[in-house]
């Protein structure tokens, strides 16, 4: 069960790091300026990546929870 817990921790940390990247990318997109359409296009890419990051974090937390329950 230790492998499940540590694997979940690794997934969770990867997801949180990816969320941090999404925040930085969104701030950079807003600072870069441009027309509303250009900013919206950049932010739509960030939103897709943000959803992936949330999924990875949730999977990691689920793995940790299952590992603790079974352990």
Biopython code that builds the backbone (N, CA, C, O; Angstrom):
import numpy as np
from Bio.PDB.StructureBuilder import StructureBuilder

atoms = [
    (1, "UNK", "N", (0.797, -1.188, 0.000)),
    (1, "UNK", "CA", (0.000, 0.000, 0.000)),
    (1, "UNK", "C", (0.850, 1.266, 0.000)),
    (1, "UNK", "O", (0.398, 2.342, -0.391)),
    (2, "UNK", "N", (2.096, 1.109, 0.450)),
    (2, "UNK", "CA", (2.977, 2.285, 0.463)),
    (2, "UNK", "C", (3.206, 2.818, -0.944)),
    (2, "UNK", "O", (3.282, 4.029, -1.150)),
    (3, "UNK", "N", (3.316, 1.918, -1.905)),
    (3, "UNK", "CA", (3.532, 2.352, -3.287)),
    (3, "UNK", "C", (2.326, 3.137, -3.805)),
    (3, "UNK", "O", (2.483, 4.115, -4.535)),
    (4, "UNK", "N", (1.138, 2.708, -3.427)),
    (4, "UNK", "CA", (-0.078, 3.417, -3.844)),
    (4, "UNK", "C", (-0.129, 4.812, -3.229)),
    (4, "UNK", "O", (-0.498, 5.779, -3.896)),
    (5, "UNK", "N", (0.239, 4.909, -1.971)),
    (5, "UNK", "CA", (0.235, 6.217, -1.295)),
    (5, "UNK", "C", (1.277, 7.135, -1.907)),
    (5, "UNK", "O", (0.970, 8.284, -2.226)),
    (6, "UNK", "N", (2.500, 6.658, -2.077)),
    (6, "UNK", "CA", (3.558, 7.520, -2.614)),
    (6, "UNK", "C", (3.338, 7.854, -4.081)),
    (6, "UNK", "O", (3.685, 8.944, -4.534)),
    (7, "UNK", "N", (2.761, 6.913, -4.824)),
    (7, "UNK", "CA", (2.395, 7.215, -6.207)),
    (7, "UNK", "C", (1.327, 8.293, -6.265)),
    (7, "UNK", "O", (1.378, 9.183, -7.114)),
    (8, "UNK", "N", (0.355, 8.210, -5.358)),
    (8, "UNK", "CA", (-0.675, 9.231, -5.273)),
    (8, "UNK", "C", (-0.115, 10.584, -4.880)),
    (8, "UNK", "O", (-0.543, 11.616, -5.396)),
    (9, "UNK", "N", (0.839, 10.575, -3.970)),
    (9, "UNK", "CA", (1.488, 11.832, -3.574)),
    (9, "UNK", "C", (2.208, 12.447, -4.767)),
    (9, "UNK", "O", (2.142, 13.656, -4.985)),
    (10, "UNK", "N", (2.892, 11.610, -5.536)),
    (10, "UNK", "CA", (3.607, 12.114, -6.718)),
    (10, "UNK", "C", (2.626, 12.696, -7.742)),
    (10, "UNK", "O", (2.883, 13.753, -8.319)),
    (11, "UNK", "N", (1.508, 12.008, -7.965)),
    (11, "UNK", "CA", (0.499, 12.521, -8.897)),
    (11, "UNK", "C", (-0.086, 13.838, -8.399)),
    (11, "UNK", "O", (-0.278, 14.773, -9.176)),
    (12, "UNK", "N", (-0.365, 13.905, -7.117)),
    (12, "UNK", "CA", (-0.930, 15.127, -6.550)),
    (12, "UNK", "C", (0.040, 16.288, -6.691)),
    (12, "UNK", "O", (-0.360, 17.387, -7.077)),
    (13, "UNK", "N", (1.297, 16.059, -6.388)),
    (13, "UNK", "CA", (2.291, 17.126, -6.506)),
    (13, "UNK", "C", (2.486, 17.554, -7.956)),
    (13, "UNK", "O", (2.684, 18.736, -8.238)),
    (14, "UNK", "N", (2.431, 16.595, -8.871)),
    (14, "UNK", "CA", (2.537, 16.942, -10.289)),
    (14, "UNK", "C", (1.349, 17.797, -10.716)),
    (14, "UNK", "O", (1.510, 18.762, -11.462)),
    (15, "UNK", "N", (0.164, 17.445, -10.245)),
    (15, "UNK", "CA", (-1.023, 18.225, -10.566)),
    (15, "UNK", "C", (-0.955, 19.627, -9.993)),
    (15, "UNK", "O", (-1.338, 20.587, -10.662)),
    (16, "UNK", "N", (-0.478, 19.759, -8.776)),
    (16, "UNK", "CA", (-0.347, 21.082, -8.150)),
    (16, "UNK", "C", (0.699, 21.917, -8.881)),
    (16, "UNK", "O", (0.510, 23.119, -9.070)),
    (17, "UNK", "N", (1.790, 21.297, -9.291)),
    (17, "UNK", "CA", (2.804, 22.022, -10.061)),
    (17, "UNK", "C", (2.222, 22.496, -11.395)),
    (17, "UNK", "O", (2.501, 23.610, -11.838)),
    (18, "UNK", "N", (1.431, 21.663, -12.017)),
    (18, "UNK", "CA", (0.790, 22.039, -13.271)),
    (18, "UNK", "C", (-0.224, 23.163, -13.060)),
    (18, "UNK", "O", (-0.381, 24.027, -13.922)),
    (19, "UNK", "N", (-0.905, 23.154, -11.930)),
    (19, "UNK", "CA", (-1.811, 24.255, -11.601)),
    (19, "UNK", "C", (-1.035, 25.561, -11.433)),
    (19, "UNK", "O", (-1.484, 26.620, -11.871)),
    (20, "UNK", "N", (0.118, 25.477, -10.804)),
    (20, "UNK", "CA", (0.970, 26.662, -10.678)),
    (20, "UNK", "C", (1.404, 27.187, -12.034)),
    (20, "UNK", "O", (1.443, 28.397, -12.259)),
    (21, "UNK", "N", (1.727, 26.279, -12.927)),
    (21, "UNK", "CA", (2.089, 26.686, -14.283)),
    (21, "UNK", "C", (0.917, 27.371, -14.975)),
    (21, "UNK", "O", (1.099, 28.356, -15.690)),
    (22, "UNK", "N", (-0.289, 26.845, -14.758)),
    (22, "UNK", "CA", (-1.484, 27.448, -15.363)),
    (22, "UNK", "C", (-1.689, 28.872, -14.857)),
    (22, "UNK", "O", (-2.045, 29.765, -15.625)),
    (23, "UNK", "N", (-1.467, 29.075, -13.586)),
    (23, "UNK", "CA", (-1.613, 30.416, -13.023)),
    (23, "UNK", "C", (-0.615, 31.359, -13.664)),
    (23, "UNK", "O", (-0.967, 32.470, -14.059)),
    (24, "UNK", "N", (0.628, 30.921, -13.769)),
    (24, "UNK", "CA", (1.657, 31.777, -14.367)),
    (24, "UNK", "C", (1.361, 32.050, -15.841)),
    (24, "UNK", "O", (1.569, 33.167, -16.316)),
    (25, "UNK", "N", (0.880, 31.046, -16.565)),
    (25, "UNK", "CA", (0.559, 31.222, -17.982)),
    (25, "UNK", "C", (-0.610, 32.179, -18.168)),
    (25, "UNK", "O", (-0.619, 32.972, -19.109)),
    (26, "UNK", "N", (-1.589, 32.111, -17.283)),
    (26, "UNK", "CA", (-2.734, 33.022, -17.381)),
    (26, "UNK", "C", (-2.312, 34.454, -17.090)),
    (26, "UNK", "O", (-2.741, 35.381, -17.778)),
    (27, "UNK", "N", (-1.484, 34.638, -16.088)),
    (27, "UNK", "CA", (-0.996, 35.984, -15.779)),
    (27, "UNK", "C", (-0.158, 36.537, -16.928)),
    (27, "UNK", "O", (-0.264, 37.715, -17.270)),
    (28, "UNK", "N", (0.669, 35.689, -17.516)),
    (28, "UNK", "CA", (1.493, 36.109, -18.644)),
    (28, "UNK", "C", (0.617, 36.478, -19.845)),
    (28, "UNK", "O", (0.906, 37.448, -20.547)),
    (29, "UNK", "N", (-0.441, 35.718, -20.081)),
    (29, "UNK", "CA", (-1.340, 35.995, -21.208)),
    (29, "UNK", "C", (-2.049, 37.332, -21.014)),
    (29, "UNK", "O", (-2.250, 38.079, -21.972)),
    (30, "UNK", "N", (-2.421, 37.624, -19.787)),
    (30, "UNK", "CA", (-3.101, 38.893, -19.524)),
    (30, "UNK", "C", (-2.139, 40.071, -19.646)),
    (30, "UNK", "O", (-2.507, 41.127, -20.162)),
    (31, "UNK", "N", (-0.901, 39.888, -19.169)),
    (31, "UNK", "CA", (0.084, 40.965, -19.251)),
    (31, "UNK", "C", (0.531, 41.232, -20.683)),
    (31, "UNK", "O", (0.887, 42.359, -21.027)),
    (32, "UNK", "N", (0.510, 40.193, -21.517)),
    (32, "UNK", "CA", (0.968, 40.347, -22.896)),
    (32, "UNK", "C", (0.066, 41.297, -23.669)),
    (32, "UNK", "O", (0.499, 41.943, -24.624)),
    (33, "UNK", "N", (-1.172, 41.374, -23.254)),
    (33, "UNK", "CA", (-2.100, 42.294, -23.906)),
    (33, "UNK", "C", (-2.566, 41.768, -25.254)),
    (33, "UNK", "O", (-2.532, 40.565, -25.517)),
    (34, "UNK", "N", (-2.992, 42.673, -26.086)),
    (34, "UNK", "CA", (-3.536, 42.300, -27.389)),
    (34, "UNK", "C", (-5.034, 42.515, -27.393)),
    (34, "UNK", "O", (-5.606, 43.082, -26.462)),
    (35, "UNK", "N", (-5.640, 42.058, -28.438)),
    (35, "UNK", "CA", (-7.089, 42.212, -28.540)),
    (35, "UNK", "C", (-7.771, 41.197, -27.626)),
    (35, "UNK", "O", (-7.151, 40.257, -27.129)),
    (36, "UNK", "N", (-9.057, 41.419, -27.425)),
    (36, "UNK", "CA", (-9.817, 40.495, -26.580)),
    (36, "UNK", "C", (-9.808, 39.086, -27.147)),
    (36, "UNK", "O", (-9.753, 38.111, -26.397)),
    (37, "UNK", "N", (-9.862, 38.977, -28.447)),
    (37, "UNK", "CA", (-9.875, 37.649, -29.082)),
    (37, "UNK", "C", (-8.550, 36.915, -28.876)),
    (37, "UNK", "O", (-8.544, 35.706, -28.646)),
    (38, "UNK", "N", (-7.434, 37.633, -28.956)),
    (38, "UNK", "CA", (-6.127, 37.000, -28.754)),
    (38, "UNK", "C", (-5.971, 36.529, -27.313)),
    (38, "UNK", "O", (-5.488, 35.426, -27.055)),
    (39, "UNK", "N", (-6.383, 37.375, -26.387)),
    (39, "UNK", "CA", (-6.291, 37.003, -24.973)),
    (39, "UNK", "C", (-7.199, 35.813, -24.693)),
    (39, "UNK", "O", (-6.807, 34.890, -23.979)),
    (40, "UNK", "N", (-8.399, 35.826, -25.243)),
    (40, "UNK", "CA", (-9.343, 34.729, -25.035)),
    (40, "UNK", "C", (-8.788, 33.418, -25.596)),
    (40, "UNK", "O", (-8.951, 32.365, -24.980)),
    (41, "UNK", "N", (-8.139, 33.474, -26.748)),
    (41, "UNK", "CA", (-7.566, 32.260, -27.347)),
    (41, "UNK", "C", (-6.457, 31.690, -26.470)),
    (41, "UNK", "O", (-6.363, 30.475, -26.296)),
    (42, "UNK", "N", (-5.616, 32.568, -25.916)),
    (42, "UNK", "CA", (-4.543, 32.092, -25.029)),
    (42, "UNK", "C", (-5.114, 31.495, -23.750)),
    (42, "UNK", "O", (-4.646, 30.463, -23.269)),
    (43, "UNK", "N", (-6.125, 32.153, -23.209)),
    (43, "UNK", "CA", (-6.696, 31.671, -21.957)),
    (43, "UNK", "C", (-7.474, 30.366, -22.152)),
    (43, "UNK", "O", (-7.555, 29.563, -21.223)),
    (44, "UNK", "N", (-8.041, 30.139, -23.324)),
    (44, "UNK", "CA", (-8.734, 28.877, -23.571)),
    (44, "UNK", "C", (-7.769, 27.698, -23.536)),
    (44, "UNK", "O", (-8.127, 26.615, -23.073)),
    (45, "UNK", "N", (-6.553, 27.903, -24.021)),
    (45, "UNK", "CA", (-5.548, 26.841, -23.943)),
    (45, "UNK", "C", (-5.182, 26.565, -22.483)),
    (45, "UNK", "O", (-4.982, 25.417, -22.087)),
    (46, "UNK", "N", (-5.099, 27.630, -21.699)),
    (46, "UNK", "CA", (-4.758, 27.473, -20.285)),
    (46, "UNK", "C", (-5.878, 26.749, -19.544)),
    (46, "UNK", "O", (-5.611, 25.941, -18.654)),
    (47, "UNK", "N", (-7.128, 27.032, -19.903)),
    (47, "UNK", "CA", (-8.258, 26.371, -19.248)),
    (47, "UNK", "C", (-8.216, 24.868, -19.496)),
    (47, "UNK", "O", (-8.466, 24.087, -18.579)),
    (48, "UNK", "N", (-7.908, 24.456, -20.707)),
    (48, "UNK", "CA", (-7.813, 23.024, -21.007)),
    (48, "UNK", "C", (-6.716, 22.363, -20.173)),
    (48, "UNK", "O", (-6.911, 21.274, -19.633)),
    (49, "UNK", "N", (-5.583, 23.016, -20.073)),
    (49, "UNK", "CA", (-4.481, 22.482, -19.270)),
    (49, "UNK", "C", (-4.850, 22.472, -17.787)),
    (49, "UNK", "O", (-4.452, 21.573, -17.046)),
    (50, "UNK", "N", (-5.607, 23.470, -17.368)),
    (50, "UNK", "CA", (-6.052, 23.547, -15.982)),
    (50, "UNK", "C", (-6.946, 22.363, -15.631)),
    (50, "UNK", "O", (-6.832, 21.806, -14.539)),
    (51, "UNK", "N", (-7.825, 21.977, -16.537)),
    (51, "UNK", "CA", (-8.690, 20.825, -16.287)),
    (51, "UNK", "C", (-7.883, 19.537, -16.175)),
    (51, "UNK", "O", (-8.189, 18.680, -15.346)),
    (52, "UNK", "N", (-6.871, 19.402, -16.991)),
    (52, "UNK", "CA", (-5.994, 18.223, -16.905)),
    (52, "UNK", "C", (-5.275, 18.206, -15.560)),
    (52, "UNK", "O", (-5.155, 17.156, -14.928)),
    (53, "UNK", "N", (-4.799, 19.367, -15.126)),
    (53, "UNK", "CA", (-4.098, 19.458, -13.848)),
    (53, "UNK", "C", (-5.024, 19.081, -12.695)),
    (53, "UNK", "O", (-4.612, 18.375, -11.775)),
    (54, "UNK", "N", (-6.258, 19.543, -12.739)),
    (54, "UNK", "CA", (-7.218, 19.183, -11.694)),
    (54, "UNK", "C", (-7.509, 17.691, -11.693)),
    (54, "UNK", "O", (-7.638, 17.086, -10.628)),
    (55, "UNK", "N", (-7.614, 17.093, -12.873)),
    (55, "UNK", "CA", (-7.851, 15.656, -12.970)),
    (55, "UNK", "C", (-6.684, 14.862, -12.379)),
    (55, "UNK", "O", (-6.891, 13.903, -11.636)),
    (56, "UNK", "N", (-5.471, 15.263, -12.711)),
    (56, "UNK", "CA", (-4.290, 14.565, -12.198)),
    (56, "UNK", "C", (-4.228, 14.687, -10.677)),
    (56, "UNK", "O", (-3.938, 13.709, -9.988)),
    (57, "UNK", "N", (-4.498, 15.876, -10.154)),
    (57, "UNK", "CA", (-4.490, 16.065, -8.702)),
    (57, "UNK", "C", (-5.565, 15.227, -8.030)),
    (57, "UNK", "O", (-5.319, 14.613, -6.992)),
    (58, "UNK", "N", (-6.747, 15.198, -8.614)),
    (58, "UNK", "CA", (-7.835, 14.411, -8.030)),
    (58, "UNK", "C", (-7.513, 12.921, -8.051)),
    (58, "UNK", "O", (-7.804, 12.210, -7.089)),
    (59, "UNK", "N", (-6.919, 12.448, -9.135)),
    (59, "UNK", "CA", (-6.529, 11.038, -9.198)),
    (59, "UNK", "C", (-5.490, 10.715, -8.134)),
    (59, "UNK", "O", (-5.547, 9.662, -7.499)),
    (60, "UNK", "N", (-4.548, 11.618, -7.946)),
    (60, "UNK", "CA", (-3.526, 11.414, -6.918)),
    (60, "UNK", "C", (-4.113, 11.387, -5.524)),
    (60, "UNK", "O", (-3.741, 10.543, -4.709)),
    (61, "UNK", "N", (-5.035, 12.310, -5.239)),
    (61, "UNK", "CA", (-5.668, 12.321, -3.926)),
    (61, "UNK", "C", (-6.526, 11.078, -3.716)),
    (61, "UNK", "O", (-6.606, 10.547, -2.608)),
    (62, "UNK", "N", (-7.161, 10.624, -4.783)),
    (62, "UNK", "CA", (-7.936, 9.385, -4.688)),
    (62, "UNK", "C", (-7.045, 8.191, -4.384)),
    (62, "UNK", "O", (-7.397, 7.332, -3.576)),
    (63, "UNK", "N", (-5.902, 8.142, -5.028)),
    (63, "UNK", "CA", (-4.965, 7.033, -4.784)),
    (63, "UNK", "C", (-4.449, 7.068, -3.343)),
    (63, "UNK", "O", (-4.319, 6.024, -2.704)),
    (64, "UNK", "N", (-4.160, 8.248, -2.841)),
    (64, "UNK", "CA", (-3.702, 8.367, -1.450)),
    (64, "UNK", "C", (-4.804, 7.901, -0.500)),
    (64, "UNK", "O", (-4.541, 7.166, 0.452)),
    (65, "UNK", "N", (-6.021, 8.326, -0.760)),
    (65, "UNK", "CA", (-7.140, 7.943, 0.103)),
    (65, "UNK", "C", (-7.353, 6.435, 0.097)),
    (65, "UNK", "O", (-7.536, 5.825, 1.151)),
    (66, "UNK", "N", (-7.329, 5.840, -1.077)),
    (66, "UNK", "CA", (-7.505, 4.395, -1.177)),
    (66, "UNK", "C", (-6.353, 3.665, -0.477)),
    (66, "UNK", "O", (-6.563, 2.664, 0.209)),
    (67, "UNK", "N", (-5.138, 4.181, -0.660)),
    (67, "UNK", "CA", (-3.984, 3.564, -0.005)),
    (67, "UNK", "C", (-4.081, 3.619, 1.512)),
    (67, "UNK", "O", (-3.699, 2.672, 2.200)),
    (68, "UNK", "N", (-4.594, 4.734, 2.033)),
    (68, "UNK", "CA", (-4.730, 4.864, 3.497)),
    (68, "UNK", "C", (-5.840, 3.938, 3.991)),
    (68, "UNK", "O", (-5.680, 3.286, 5.023)),
    (69, "UNK", "N", (-6.954, 3.870, 3.278)),
    (69, "UNK", "CA", (-8.067, 3.021, 3.699)),
    (69, "UNK", "C", (-7.660, 1.544, 3.689)),
    (69, "UNK", "O", (-7.974, 0.803, 4.621)),
    (70, "UNK", "N", (-6.965, 1.125, 2.637)),
    (70, "UNK", "CA", (-6.569, -0.286, 2.542)),
    (70, "UNK", "C", (-5.362, -0.619, 3.398)),
    (70, "UNK", "O", (-5.135, -1.782, 3.731)),
    (71, "UNK", "N", (-4.591, 0.388, 3.753)),
    (71, "UNK", "CA", (-3.375, 0.150, 4.527)),
    (71, "UNK", "C", (-3.668, 0.097, 5.943)),
    (71, "UNK", "O", (-2.763, -0.096, 6.754)),
]
sb = StructureBuilder()
sb.init_structure("model")
sb.init_model(0)
sb.init_chain("A")
sb.init_seg("    ")
for serial, (resi, resn, name, xyz) in enumerate(atoms, 1):
    if name == "N":
        sb.init_residue(resn, " ", resi, " ")
    sb.init_atom(name, np.array(xyz, "f"), 0.0, 1.0, " ", f" {name:<3s}", serial, name[0])
structure = sb.get_structure()
